[in-house]
Amino acid sequence: MAAPTIARGRRWFWARNLSVGNVFELRCRRSLALASTPCRSASKTTAEQNRDASWAAVVGLEIHAQICSNSKLFSGSEVRFAAPPNSLVSFFDASLPGTLPVLNRRCVEAAVTTGLALNCTINKKSLFDRKHYFYADLPAGYQITQQRLPIAVNGNLTYSLCTGKNQNELVSKTVRIKQIQLEQDSGKSLHDDARQQTLVDLNRAGVGLMEVVMEPDMCCGEEAAAAVRELQLILQALGSSQANMAEGQLRVDANVSVHHPGQPYGVRTEVKNINSARFLAKAIDYEIQRQINKLENGGTIMNETRAFDHKLGCTIPMRDKEGKQDYRFMPEPNLPPLILYDAKSLPTHTSHLQVVNIDQLREKLPDLPSVKRAKLVERYGIQLQHSFTLLNEDGLIDFFEAVITATQMNPKKAIGWILKDILGRLKEHKLTVEESPVSPFLLAELLNLLERGIISSSAAKQVLEIMWNEEGKSPTLIVKEKQLELIRDQNELECICEAVMDSYQKEVEVFKKGNKKVLNKLIGEVQRATRGRSDPVSVKQILEKRILLQPAKKRP
């Protein structure tokens, strides 16, 4: 079920009071959370590592993805983000008497394609149920979901983690998909503390969701975040969901427990409605450490729902789940079973508009992220971890391919400029790829100047800095204005090298004694003297030749 963003009524106020009244305790917990990362235990003390080694963590996820459709799951109301409150509400959404649900075909197709992409078995017959619970933003008093027989079951998702000292090694892992089910979203409650009132917005009520239930096959926040990010890329590639976490189109509930290896699983807690992969990793790692600390100190873990406070870096209680809630599931009387067909079972003389054909949807599946990464590696010869970065950053793969199309530089060399210089600056300034001051075509022009030997790599760095600060300015024009072309006069370059050698006689003598590394300092000084206008390869050759020809210094 798509749980509300925050607890309602008295429970919500209780959670708010807790978060305000125990700020000191939570801040203490925050420092613990920042130091507790089970997937990266190198930051822990030896004692902490030995203690945590006796515990095993288990993490399962329930992910609610908003289906990309023009209208809601069972009504014709428009789906639009940030619309004025209660402006997109039909009679059915408001649960007025006499209104009936009409299933949205687009939502069914989105769920089927998602199931196929996740290697699920698609049930040709699935059922809808009513799940009863009472919140102000759920007018009917129940949610239409698929409890008994969901649309897809028994799939798997393969994702990759970066490991190793420099995070440059990839390890593939697989998490099982228990089921995918269609269900309605709830509305939204807006709590006004100042006026002590709650306002209800039903724009979101009835929006189609896919709930993807992952088995507890993960053991830390890093694994969960990687799995969610891979699922996000798959949903976006399929077009079944925009999966924009910032707009609430992908919300994650994490079930976390710890136990000693070989013993039964411990009592789990559920951390609700996390809307960021980064926050998901932090929330899970904090919750694992909190449970270990509590059990080590003789406490017990409560079966409860918790929320993650990203400002404090910790989870806080919302409500307990010790008394199991009776949702009183019952078959939805206003919806018949959902029947799907494949090529074998498709009735003859049936219009494709009247049925959903599983095989037809399978044939239309686009390339999934794993296939795209393989093609990038094969086509451009780049490293596999670079292909992950290209796909993980929105718009970066298009930026990369536009550069490669317009430049003469080898893709293996060009990708370093894109990932280190462009993406690094974008992250530093918190910009998206679309907001880059340097367009792919101007970057390609810069790389062509470098590839043709018109400028050196250090001069190219200077030009890129100017391009970043003066958006739209041509690198060719910058090179001309700043006179950054490579020095072509061999005599002039040799004179500069001689001057540097005279100024750094100590380094010259060290080089003569066999320390080759010191030559890099001399090359750097020549680059500084020429403002990056010298070719490092040519400078190295000149320096080596001149030093060898230089007479040995006589001892006094």
Salt bridges, closest charged atoms under 4 A:
GLU25 OE2 - ARG29 NH2 2.44
ASP52 OD2 - LYS44 NZ 2.36
ASP52 OD1 - ARG51 NE 3.04
GLU78 OE2 - ARG80 NE 3.10
ASP93 OD2 - LYS72 NZ 3.14
GLU109 OE2 - ARG105 NE 2.93
ASP129 OD1 - ARG148 NE 2.33
ASP137 OD2 - ARG8 NH2 2.15
GLU183 OE2 - HIS64 NE2 3.63
ASP185 OD2 - ARG204 NE 3.47
ASP185 OD1 - ARG251 NH2 3.06
ASP192 OD2 - ARG195 NE 3.99
ASP193 OD2 - ARG16 NH2 3.40
GLU211 OE1 - HIS64 NE2 3.71
ASP217 OD1 - ARG176 NH2 2.76
GLU222 OE2 - ARG40 NH2 3.50
GLU223 OE2 - LYS173 NZ 2.47
GLU230 OE2 - ARG373 NH2 2.65
ASP253 OD2 - HIS64 ND1 3.98
ASP253 OD2 - LYS272 NZ 3.15
GLU270 OE2 - LYS272 NZ 3.62
GLU270 OE1 - LYS321 NZ 2.79
GLU287 OE2 - ARG290 NH2 2.54
GLU287 OE1 - ARG306 NE 3.39
GLU304 OE2 - ARG290 NH2 3.93
GLU304 OE2 - ARG306 NH1 2.56
GLU332 OE1 - ARG130 NE 2.76
ASP342 OD2 - LYS124 NZ 2.66
ASP359 OD1 - ARG362 NH1 2.75
ASP367 OD2 - LYS375 NZ 2.58
GLU393 OE2 - LYS427 NZ 2.96
ASP394 OD1 - ARG229 NH2 3.93
GLU401 OE2 - ARG379 NH1 3.36
ASP421 OD1 - LYS461 NZ 2.95
GLU451 OE1 - LYS413 NZ 3.28
GLU465 OE1 - ARG425 NH2 2.58
GLU470 OE1 - LYS473 NZ 3.10
GLU481 OE1 - LYS473 NZ 2.93
GLU494 OE1 - ARG546 NH2 2.79
GLU498 OE2 - ARG546 NH1 3.19
GLU507 OE2 - LYS521 NZ 3.10
GLU509 OE2 - LYS512 NZ 3.90
GLU525 OE2 - ARG528 NH1 2.70
